[in-house]
Amino acid sequence: FPFPYTPYLIQERFMAALYGALEAGRVGIFESPTGTGKSLSLICGALSWLRDFEEKKRREEARLLALGDGGPEGEKERLASAEPGQPGSEDGAGEPDWVTAFVQKKEERDVVERLKEEQFRRKKREDRLEKIRHNVQLKYAAKRKRSEEDETKRLLQLSKEVLSEGAGVDVLEQLEHNEEELILAEYESDEEKKVVSGLEEDDDDLEEEHVTKIYYCSRTHSQLSQFVREVQKSPFGKDTRLVSLGSRQNLCVNEEVRRLGALQLINDRCMEMQKNKHEKKSDEEMEGKKRRVSRTVCPFYSYEQMQFLCDEVLVEVKDIEQLVALGRETKACPYYGSRYAIPAAQLVVLPYQMLLHEPTRSAAGIKLKDQVVIIDEAHNLIDTITCIHSAEVSGSQLCCAHSQLLQYMERYRKRLKAKNLMYIKQILYLLERFVAVLGGNVNQNPNCQAVAQPGTVLKSINDFLFQSQIDNINLFKVQRYCEKSLISRKLFGFVELYGGPATAVKTNKENQKLAGLQNFLLTLQQGSDKEGDPPVEAEIDQLQTASPLMQIEGFLSALTNANQDGRVILNRQGTVGQSSLKFLLLNPAVHFAKVVEECRAVIIAGGTMQPVADFREQLLSCAGVDPARVMEFSCGHVIPPENILPIILCSGPSNQQLEFTYQTRDLPQMMDETGRILCNLCNVVPGGVVCFFPSYEYEKQVYAHWEKTGLLTRLATKKKIFQEPKKANQVEQVLVEYAKCIKRCSQAGGQMTGALLLSVVGGKMSEGINFSDDLGRCVIMVGMPYPNIKSPELQEKMTWLDKTMPRAAGQAPSRVLIENLCMKAVNQSIGRAIRHQKDFASILLLDHRYARPAIFNKLPQWIRERTQVKPAFGSAFAELRKVRTFILNTA
């Protein structure tokens, strides 16, 4: 494999296993710890396979073309190989031999023609890219042409402004003109009209062959950018056609649209502008009629500009930041320009939310048939799929959406077509029924309506639809209408125009009705100011910045899932406004099945994939994947064995057995023993110590107990104590102070040797944070962070698993789920310790239950093979003293 430096042995094994999985069309679960060069192994292994695959494909094409162009001799060979027999004979299917030979000949001719066409397109594309790569003058010519076009547009706009001066345009007319854009266009369903989307120019150049490609997905924008930088540094950096995809929020360069802020608003506004571009022609063709609507069209959505950007993307590997900068420079939309480059790309880099959601995948033009998908950072894959396809709406959002939509319908009733009115009335009815199910009335303030029977109820989708009395409504059609008509965008514009209390509204009969909307928003605000009511300022802000109908559209879409795959949770709390409806997806495999079915191979990779049973059973088995197609690869670490010391500690300094169950962890003696362990550790471990607790509540309880007993003061003599904040915006500040303190102590010497950070499993610091080097010389796990078994969502998931999954090794599937959720959280947290090949740290698991085989085997391989089980604290402390010597000597 080509590699920028001599690879580690485990990297060679990783690449070989990856190559084999792609060649055999397998579904692979790959685990390679942080610091082992996983990204580079994925790049070099996968692109080596793609290079070889394309070479084999070219050779096969050349053979077929040679056979097709073989002239009379080649014809004789083919006929001889067909063995037609006697002219009057028939084959086994009863067809005469000459018919069979004719059909075969036609099929071969069709294949040859198709291959010739593909070769022509490929050559055309390669020539164009080569010209752009080497002909700098071409770039400048295109840039100069764009500048000239901009200048022409500017002068034209200036002349229009000069002509309009003194024309006496009335303010009242201007308001009417603005309102025209809020009115819904005539709606035609997919059955009535096949919606044709595309550019107004000829699209032939975009219809290139769909070459075999690799779709690489990761969780966050920064992880994708980091991966692209690795590709740029790799031996494949110059020759790979790579396309980076992202949301409009990340890729839009139209400042007017970007200012909208909320992703849904940006999406809707962008789609509306596209629609305006396609409808512009028909508007202009209306002879003798005054155009009523001035449709806003995006200046960056231009065929020539986006074709140029598309070529630039394919010529050189670019990450999203470089793509946006190029979009601004070329005045072309990076969002659509990058999508037009997908057919010719070899490597497509995208967030895995985009790949896992079928409508988004389809809208982006992603075709998975016979392609390769690599999902990196996939430890949370099941949770991500569940989250993408789940939805929640509050009573306040339902009532607010009903009020807004009712006002909108009343205002424009005479201007709306019959089909629009029909769908709006259906949506209003749905909203009424949803609020009624929560025990409220849409015509009253939701924050003033007390719920008669508080509590949480779970229902199947069908039961919920029957109880809500909406089983006679086709939710598929309503959801499709919302998506195609852009009603939420129109509603947002309407509320923006009339919703604010300070907005001047014309005084006529129709506009007097709009006072209800303003009063409704004001009563929401006033209702939240009363003492004893929970603060809902954040929710009010959300309602004012984006129409709640957008959130409700997601809930309607969720209700179209199959009855057995999800549940609706009715959460009635305090008032109707505080109550909510939530759709919970139980079977994530149903949405992953299509990905696995269509793809040639799927690789699920991560630094910590243990326990893999969840992926095998909940995701792949339920998606109908043959167990023989699934393969696992897990490798050790590149760090030497002496660089890590994992210890399972069974008892503390006073021989108190460590078992942090819900019954025992609150006992004073258990909290005291934990404090004594930390005091001893802080005496011998220099630098930073990170201690993970099962929950915020327990961390707060232990902290208060230590404060009361004076143990906190003892700890503070050796380490400055930091606590993980609950608010996300405070995390960075705490981490900066923590790092500064450790650096200061290491330079100054003295009694204080570093800092102690009290963190929470599943919190802000248990994933995605690097406690490398002195920031994490020891990571401690207090107890086993089992999830809250009383949670209705978890109970429903457990019941569903017990009904649908077979028992594994005598254990109920629900029990396995609980253990796997616990160990997944543990593995993510302790994985913060070792972050690169020269790092070193100790890991302490405080609970004797970690030594049980069923739990122990769910630790990552590289930790498991080096773990020591210590029944007594003395022997563990002796090992940690050796670590202190090792750290000081290494430093």
N, C-alpha and C positions, 0 to 999 in steps of 0.2 A: 504493500500500500504506500502511495506517495505520502510523505509526512514532513512537516517543517523541521523536525529534529528527530533524534533517535527515540522511538516510542518505548514506553514501559512495556514489560511483558504482558501485563493485564490489558493494556491498550491493544496490543496485537491480537490477544485472545478475543477481546470485545469486537474488534473489526472483523475478524474471521467468522465469529458467530453471527454477526449482523449480516455479512455478505451471504452466508449460508441461508439465513432466514429469508432474505429478499429473493434469492435465487429459487428457493423452494416454495415461495408464496405462503409463508407461515405467519402466525400471529405471535409475536415475541414479547415477553416481559423482561426487560433488561434493567439491571440494577448495577450502578457504578458510583461509589461514594464521591461526595464533593471533594475536589482536590486531585482527582485521578484523571483529569482531562477528558471528561465524558463528551463534551461538545465537539472537540476536535476529532475524537474517535467516531462520533456519529457522522460528521462531515466527510472524513476521509474514507470511512467504510462504505457509506451509502453512495457517495459520488464515484467511488471506484467501481462499484457494482453497476451504476448507471452508465459509466463510460464503456465498460465491457459489454453491457446489454445492447447499447446503441451500435457498437461495432459489429456484434453478431447479427443484429437486425439489418445493418447495411450490407453485410456479406450475403445474407439470405436474399435480400432484394436484388442484389447484383446477379445472383444465380438465377432467380426467376426471370429477370429481364433478359439475361443471356439466352435462357430457354425460349422466351417469347420471341426474341429476334433471331432465332436460329435458322430461318428460311426453310426451304423444302426439306433439308436434311433433319432439322429439328422437328418438322411436322411429321416426317416418317418415324422418327424415334418415338414421338408421343403416340402415334397411331399404333406402332408396334407394341408399346408398353400397355396400350388399352386392350390389345388382343381382341379385335372385334369379331373374329371368326368368319363364318360364311355370310354372304350378303343377306340371305333370307333367314338366318338364325335369330333367336331371341335370347335375352339374358334371363336371370332368375326372376326378375320383377315383371317379365312379360313384355319389355320394351325391345324393339329391334336394335341391333348393335349400332347401326348408323345413327339412330336417335341419341343413344348414350354417348357416342363419340362426338356428336355435334354439341350436346349440352356441355360435355367436359371441355371441349375446345372453346366454347363461348365463355365459360367460367374462367378458364386460363387467360383468355384475352381481356376479360374485365379486370382481373387481378393485375395484369401487366399495365393496362391503361391507368388504373388507380395508382400504381407505384410510380409510373411516369409523371403523373400529375403531382404527386407528393414530392417527388424529386425536384420538379420544376419550382414548386412553391418554396421548398427548402433552400434551393439555390438562389432564388429571388431574394428571400429574407437575408441569407448570409451575405450576399453581395451588397445589399442595402446597409447592413450593419457594418460591414468592412469599410464601406465608403465613409460612413459617419465616423468610424473609429480613426481613420487615417486622413480624412479630408477636413481639416479645420476650417477651410474657406466655406464649406457647405454650412457649417454651424453658424458662422458669422452672417452668411447670406440669409439664412432663416431668421436670425435675430434682427437683422436690418429690416427684413420684410415685416416682421411683427411691429417694430418701432414705427414704420410708415403707416401701418394699419391703425395703430393707437393714435397717431397724430391726426389722421383723417377723421377718426371717430370723435376726437376732442374738438376739432374745428366744426364738425357737423353739429355737435351738441351746443357749441358756443353760438352758432348761427340760429339754432332753434330758440335759444334763450333770448337772443336779441330780437327776434321776430315776435316772441310772446310778450315782450315788454310793452306796456301800454294797452294790451289787449283787454285789460279789465277782467281777469279771471276771478270769478267770485269765490269767496272762501266756502260758501255753502256748497257750490258745485264741486270744489276740491274734496270736501268730506264725502259727498256722494260717490265721487270717483274712487276714493280709498275703499269705500264700503263694497264696491263692485267685486273686489278681489276676495271678499269674505263669503260670497255666495257659492254654494256647491254647484259644480258643473253637472250636466245631465249624466246620470249613472247608467252604465250598461254592464250587466254581469258577464262573466266569462262564457256562459252558455249562449248569450245573445251575440256577443262579439268577441272574437279572439283579439286580445289586446296586443297590438304590435308595437314593440319598443325598439328603438335603435336610432342611429344618427340619420340626419336627413340626406347626407351624401351617400355615395355608393360604399357598401361595407365589404367589398370583395377582398380588400387588402387585409381586413381583420380576420377573415375566415381562413386562417392558416390551419395546417394540420395540428391536431392535438397530440403533441409529442409525449412520450412517456416521461413523467415527472415525479418528483418527490415533494410532498406537502409536509413541511416541518412546522409543527405547532408548539407554542409554549404559552405560559399563563399570562405574563405581563409584557407591556410595551418595552420595558428596559431589558428583559431577558431576550426578547427578539432582536433588539439592537445589538446586544452583546454577541448573540449568535452570528449575526451578519458580519460583525467585525472579525470574528474568528474565521469566517469564510474568506473574507478579504485577505487575511494573513496566510491562509492555507495554500498549498500548491494548486488548488482548483480556482483560486480567486480571480484569475484573469480570463479563464475560458468558460466559466459557468454563467448561464443566463438566469439571473435570480430576480424575482419580483417580491417586494415587501408589500403586504396588504395590512390595512388597519381600518378603524372606523372613520366615519366622516369627521368625528370630533378631533381625531389626530391628523387627518389628511386634508381637510378643507382649507383652501387658501382665500376664500371669499370672506373678507372681514365682516361684511354685513350679516352673513349667515353664522359665522363663528361667534359673534356677539350674543347670539341666542342662548349659548351656554349649555342647556340641557340637550343630551344626545338625541332624544326623541324629536325635539323641536328642530334640531339641525337636520335630521333625516327627513322629516316632513317638508321642511322648507326647500331642501335640495330637490326632492322628488317633484314638488310643485313647480319649481323653476324648469326642470326637465320637461314636464308636461306642457308648460307654457311655450317652450321652444318648438315642440312638435305640433302644437295647436296654432302657432303663429301664422303659418302659411295659410291655413283655412280662414283665419280671421282677415288676412290681407286680401284674400280672393273674393270677399263679400263685396260685390259691386253695388254702388249706389247707396250703401248703408253706412251710417256713421258708426265707427267702432266704439263700443261702449266701455270696453275694458282695456286698460293699458297693462299688458301682462309683463311682469318682471322676468327677465331671462338672465341666467348666470353668464357673465362675460368670459368665464374660464371654461365653459362647456362648448368647445369648438373643435370640429373634426380635425382640421389641419394642425392646430396646436397640440391636441392630445396624441395625434399620430407621431408628431415629432418627439413628444415626451415619452411615448411608448418605446420608440426606437432607442432613445437615450437610456432608458431603464434597462433594456436588453444588452446594450453595448458594454456597460460597466456595472459591477455590483454596487448597489446603494442601499443604505438603511433608510428608515422612515424620515429621519431628520434631513438627510441629503435629498430625499425625494420631494419633501415639502419645499426646500430651498430651490430646487430645480423647477417646481411648479410655479413658484412666485416669479422666478426669472423668466420662464417661458410663457407666463400667463396662461397656463394649462392646468386643468383639474387633476391633481395627483391621484385622487380617489378613483376616477374613471380611467385615467391614463394607465394606471398600474393594472387595472382589470383587463384592459384591451391587450396587455402584454402576456396575460396568463397562457393562452394557447401555445405560444412559442417558448415559454419558460421551461427550464429544466428543474429549477428549485423554487418553490413558492413558500414564503415565510409568512405565517399569519397567527393571530391569537386563537387558541383552541375553542373559544366560545363561538367564533365565526364558523369553524369547521363542524362543530357538534350540533348546531342549530340548522335544520334543513332549509327553512325559508331563507335564512341569511346566506347559506351556502349557495343556494340556487340563484339568489339575487346577484351574488358576486361572480357568477359564471364558473363556479368550481365544479368540475366533472370528475368524479372519483373512479369511474369505470377503469379497471385494470391499472390503476395508479398505486403509488406507495405513500402511506401516511406514517409519519413519525411524530408521536405525541411525547414531548419532553416535559419534565417537571410534572409527571402524571400521577403523583401520589394522591392528589385530591380529585382525580378524574371522575369518580363516582359522584362525589359531592357536587362537582361542577355541573355535570349533566342534570342532576336533581335540581340544582339551583336555577339553571337556565330555563327549565321547563316547569318551574313552580311559580306561583304568583300570589300576592296578598293585596287586598284593598280594605281600607278602613271605612267605617260608617260615615265619617266626615267627607271622605273623597266621593263616596256614592251620592250623598245628598248634594254636595257642591256641584258635581257633574250633572245631576238631574236639573238643578236650578239653572245652571249655565245653558244647557241644551234646550230647556223649555223656553228661556228668554230668547235664544237664538231662533228657534222655530217660530215664535210669535212675531218676532221682528221681521223675518223674511218669508213668512208663510206664502204671500202672494207671488213671490219670485222663485220659489222652489218647485221643481218638477214633482210629479205625483210619486215617482219611485223614491226620491230623496225623502219626501214626507213620510212615506210608508216605513222606511228603515229607521228614521229618527223616532217615530212613534214606537217602533219595536224596541229600540234602545231605551227610551224613556220607561217603557213597561218593565223591561228587565231590571232597570235601576230601582224602580218602585218595589218590585218583588224582592230584590236583594236586601233592601232596607227593611222590608216587612219581616223577612226571615230573621233579621237581627232584633226584631221586636220594636221597630220604629216606624215613623211616618216621614216621607220625603218633604212634606210641607211644613215641618217644624224644625227648629234648631236642633241638630243632632246632639250638641253638647248639653242641652237642657232636658233631653228625654232619658229618663232613668230606665235601665233594663230590668224587666220583671224577674227573670230567672237567670242570674249570672252563672257562668260556667263554660266549659268547653265540650262541644259535641262533634264527633267525627261521623261523616256520612259518605256512602259511596256516591259517585257522580250521578247515577240514575236516581237514587233516593233524594239527593239534593235538588235535582231538576223537578221531581214530582212535588216535593215539599214547597218549592218556590213557585209552583204552578207555571213553569216555563217550558215544560216538556214538549209543547206543541210548536215551539219556535225553532227554526233551523239555525243553530248557532254557527254552523260552518258558513252560511251565507251572510249572517250579520257580521261575523269576524272579517270575512273577505271584503264586505262593504266598507268597514272601518278602515281597512288597510288600503283599498284602492281609491276611495273617495277623499282621503286625507281630511276627514271630518274633524279630527282632533286638532289639526293645524288651523283649520278655519275657525274652530271654537276658541283656540288660543288667541288668534287675531282679534276676534270679537270681544273677548274678555279684556284684552290689552287696550282696546279702543274705549270700552265702556265700563270696565270693572273697577277702575280706581276711583275712590271717593272724590279726588280733586279734578277728575276729568270733566271738562265742560260738555254737557250733553244737550242737544237741541230739545227744546220744549215742544213736543207735539205728542199726540195720543200714543203713538207707537213707542216713542222713547220714554214716556212716563212708565211704561211697563218694565223698563230696564232698571227702575229704582229697586225692584225686588231683588235683583242680583247684587246690587251694591249693599243693600240692607242685609242680605244674607251673609256676605263676606264680613260686614261690620259686626254682626251678631256673633259670628264665629270668633272674631277677635275679642269682643267684649266677654263672651262666655268663658274664655280661657283666663281672663283676668281675675276671676273670683277666687277667693281663698279656698284652699282645699282641692281645687281642680288641678289636674296635672298640667304642666306647661305644654302648650301645643304650638309655640311660636314657630318651631322648625317646620311643623306640618303646614302652618299657614303660609310660610315663605314658599314651601314647595308648591302649594296650591296656586300661589300668585305667579310663580315663575314658569310653571308648566300646567297645562290642563290636566285635571285628574282623570279625564277620559282616556288619556294615554295609558295610565296604569290599569284601568278597567279593561281596556282592549287586551292586555296581557292575560288577565283573569279569564275573559271570554275564550281566548285561544286555548288556555289550559283546560277548560271544560270540554274541549273537543277530543281529549284523550279517551282511550278505551276505558270502560267502566272498571275493569279489574286492575288497571295500572295506576290508579290514583285515588285519593280521598279528599273530600272538602272538609275543612275544619271551621266550624262556627265558634268563634271566640267572643262570647258576650261578657263584657266587663264594664261595670259602672254605668256609663252612658252609651247611647247608640254611637256617638262620635268616636268613643274609645274602642268600641267593639270592631271586629274585623272578620272577613271571610278569607280563608287561605286555601289554595290548592296545593296539595302535597303529592309529588310524584313518587310512587313506590317502586316502580320498575324502570330504572334508567336504561336497562339493556334494550328496551323497545326502540329507543332513539339512537342507540349505538349500533344496532343490528345492521342497518342499511350501509353504514360505513364499512363494517367488516365484510358484508356480502359483496359489495361492489369493488373493493380494493384488491389489488394483487397481493399486497402484504401490508400488515399493520404492526408497527413497533411501538410499544408502550414503555417509555424509559424514565428513569428518575434516579436521584441519589439515594433515596430511601424508599424502596418499594415494599418492604416487609410490613405486615404479612400479605403475601400475594394471593391467599385463598379468596379474598374479596373480589379480586379481579377475575380469577378463574370462575367462581361460582355466580356472583351477583351480576357480572358484566358479560363475560364471554359465554358461559354455559347457557344463561338465559337468552342470549342473543342467537343461540343455535349454532355456535361454533363447535366443530368436531374437536374433542379433546386431543386427538392425534395431531391436529394442526397447531396446537398451542405449544410453545417452547419457552423455557425460562433460562435466563443467564444472570448469574450473580458473581461478582468478583471481589477479591479482597481489596486492601488499601495499599497505596504506594509507600506509606510511612513505615519505618522499621518497627518491629514489635515493641521495642523499648519506649517508643514515643507515645504510647497510649496505655493507660491502666484503668480498665473498667472493673469495678468491684460491686458485687451484690452484698449489701450489709444486712445481716439478719437480726442483730441486736446492738444496742447502744452501749455507752461507757458504763452504765449502771446495770448492765445485763437485762434491760427491759427489751422484750421481743418487739421488733418493729413490724406492726401490722396496722396500716392506716385504713381500716374499714370505716364505713359511716358510723358504726357503733363505738369504735375505740379511738378514732383520731381526735375527737373533741376532749378526751380525758386530759387533765392537767399534766399527769406524769408523761403522757406521750408527747405533748408539746414541750415539756421540759427536756426530755431526752433528745428531741430534735435540736433544741437550742444548744445542748451540751456538745452534740456532734459537730455543729457548725462552729462553735467556739474552738474546739480542738483543731478543726480543719483550717480555720483562719490563722491559727498560730503557726502552721507549717507550710501552707500553700501561699507563695507570693503572687502578686498581680491580682487579677480579677477572678472572683468566684460568682457563678450564676446559679441561683437556687430556684427551681421550678416547683410551684405548688399546684394542687389539682384545680383550684378555683380562686377567683378574687375574694370570695367570702371567707374561705379558709385561710388565705394569706393574711387577710385583715384581722381575723380572729387570733391567729398565732402571733402576729405582730403586737396586738394589744396585750396578749398574755405575757410576752417577753418584756414589754414595757413595764408592766405591773410588777413582775418578779425581779427586775433589774438586770436581766440577762442581755437586754438590748445594749445597755451601757457597757457591759463586758465585751460584747461583739464590736462595739464602736471604737474600742481602744486599738484594735488591729486593722479594721476595715471600715471605711466610710460606707454607710448603708444607703442604698437607693431602692426605691419601689417603682414597679412598672405602673405608669398612669393608666387610667381607664380611657382618657380622651386621646384619640389618635394624634391630634396636633401637638401634644406635649411629649410624645415619644422621642422625637429627634433631640429635643433639648436635654432630656434625661440621659440619653446615650452619649451625647457630647460631654456632659458634665462627668459621667462615669468614666469615659476614656481619658479626660483631662486629669482626673484624680489619680488614676492608675499610673499615668505617665509622670505626674508630679512626684508621687511616692517612690517610683523606681529611681528617679534622678536624685531625690533629696536624701533617701535612706531614712533612718529613724525608726521609731516604734510602729508607725502606721505603714503597712506593707501594700496597701492597694484598696480595693473596693469590693463590696458585696451587693449584688443586684438581686432583689427578690422579684421573681417573675411568675407568670401564670401559664400553664399549659393551654395551648389553643389561643393565647393572647397575642399581643402585637409583637412580642419578641421571641416567640417559639418557632417562627418560620420566616425565612427571608432575611434574617439578621446574621451578620458574620461576627461571631465572638472569636476572632482569630488571635493567635499569639497571646500577649499578656491580657487581652480582654476576657479570655475564658480559659484559665489554667486548670480550673475544676468546674465541672457541671454536675449539679446535684438534683436528683429527682426525688421529691418527698412523696412517698406512697404511690398508688396506682390510680391514674386519673380516669376512672370509669365514668362514662356519661351518666347524666341524670335519668335513671330508669323510669322515673315517674312522668317523664315528658310524654304527652299524648302522641306526638309525632313519632317518637322512638318506640313507644308501645305498639303503635299501629304497624310500624315497619317490622318489628319483631314478630307480630302475629302473622303478617303477610309472608315473611320468610319461613316460618314454621309450617305454613300451609303449602307453600310452593317448592321449597327446597328439600332434598333428601338429608337425612341425618348423617353427619360426618363423624366417624370413629366413635359412635355412641353418644355424641353431643348434639343437643338441639341446635339448629341453625341460628336461633335467636341468641343463644349463649355464645356461640362462636362470633357472632356480630359484635356483641358487647366487648369481648376480649380483643377482637381485631381493632375496634375503634380506640380502645385504650392504648394498645401497643403502637398503633399508627401515630398517636399523639406523642407517646414516649419517644419513639424513634426520631420524629421530627425535632423534638426538643434537644435530645442528647447529640443529634447531628450538628448542632451549633458549635461543638467543641473543636473538631478538626476540620480546618478549612483549606489547607494546602499541604504539599508534600513534606515541608519542613516543620510543620506545626506539631505541638505535643500538648497533651492534657490528660487529666484523670477524670473518670466518670463514676459517680457514686449513685447507686440505686438503693434507696432506703426503704426496703420492705422485703421480708423473707419470701413472699409469694413469687418474686421474680425468679427464684431458683427452681420453681416447678417446671418440669419439662414442657408442658403445653404452652406456658408463657415464655420460658427461656428461648425456645425454638423460634419465637416470633421476633427476636432481636436480629438486627442486620448481621450477616455472616462475619464481616470484618470485626465487629465488636464481640460477637458470640465466641469466636475462636480464641479470644484473648482475655475473656472474662474470668475473674476469680470470685468464688463464692466464699465469704468470710462469716462463719457463724458468730464469732466474737469480735468486738471492736478493737481489741489490742493488736491482733495480727493485721487488721486492715490499717491501723494507724502506723504500724511499723513499715508497711509498704509505702504509705504516703510520705513518710520521712525520707525514704529512698528517693521518691519523686522530687522532693524539695532539693536534695543534693544534686540530682540530675539536672533540674531546672537552673540552679545556681551555676553549675559547671558549664552548662550549655550557653547560658547568658554570658 
